[in-house]
Amino acid sequence: MFNVVVDKLISVKLNGMAEGLKEQSGNRAYKELSFDERFGMLVDKEIMYRENRRLKMLLSKAHFRYSNACVEDIDFSARRRLEKQFILKLSQNEWIRDSYNIIITGSTGAGKTYIACALGNGACRAGVRTCYVRLPRLLQEMKISRADGSYIKLLRTLSRVKLLIVDDWGLSPLSDAERKDFLEIMEDRHNVRSTIISSQIPVEKWHDFVGEPTIADAICDRLVHNAYNIRLEGESMRKLRSKMPKKHPEI
């Protein structure tokens, strides 16, 4: 009879309750509890199971470059001029609820991508659908979608992502089609979704990167004016880590 009940729970997709029931049947301590107490624990088990499953799905679909990045592991040393309290405030995700953006600038290896992924990871853990993509890859996908007829579908997909992280903004000049494509993305997201931009180029030079003044104005207007700015300073984090003495294998 027990196995039949477990199978029925699984058949109606109550996997968490099925696991909880197995756990209760194998532990004598649960027999001292009332029916209401045991049933409440089964409900809690189901809720936890679904929350963990949703988080796993969100993290998987986010495609973070640093999947384990977290705010707690960010280096807040003085040389970077990165304010800890400011980052901790951003980690509360209020800016996402307000549909604000974040712009992270700094030299190569300064830690821009890690911070972006850490904030994105925290957003996923708060149930926010997030997507990480490098700008060159995004523009390539836009080009392909034009050719195969899925352009509108891709734009719709990007517009529904609550937090879009665009890394490597400004690696190479934009073509006319590319800047128009990116403007379409930002137009759909403006004031309704949040975007993180990571770039080596200071914001004041973005017009030169975009190229065409009118489109540059439109893109910057949708990105910059309602954005928090994080400007990283100091030497490359990768270079600094390479200079650190390596520990003996046995230590």
Secondary structure, DSSP 8 states (H G I E B T S, - for coil): -HHHHHHHHHHTT-HHHHHHHHHHHT-GGGGGS-HHHHHHHHHHHHHHHHHHHHHHHHHHHHT-SSTT--GGG----GGGT--HHHHHHHTTTHHHHTT-EEEEE-STTSSHHHHHHHHHHHHHHTT--EEEEEHHHHHHHHHHHHHHT-HHHHHHHHHH-SEEEEEEETSS---HHHHHHHHHHHHHHTTTSEEEEEESS-GGGHHHHH-SHHHHHHHHHHHTTTEEEEE--SS-HHHHHHHS----TT-
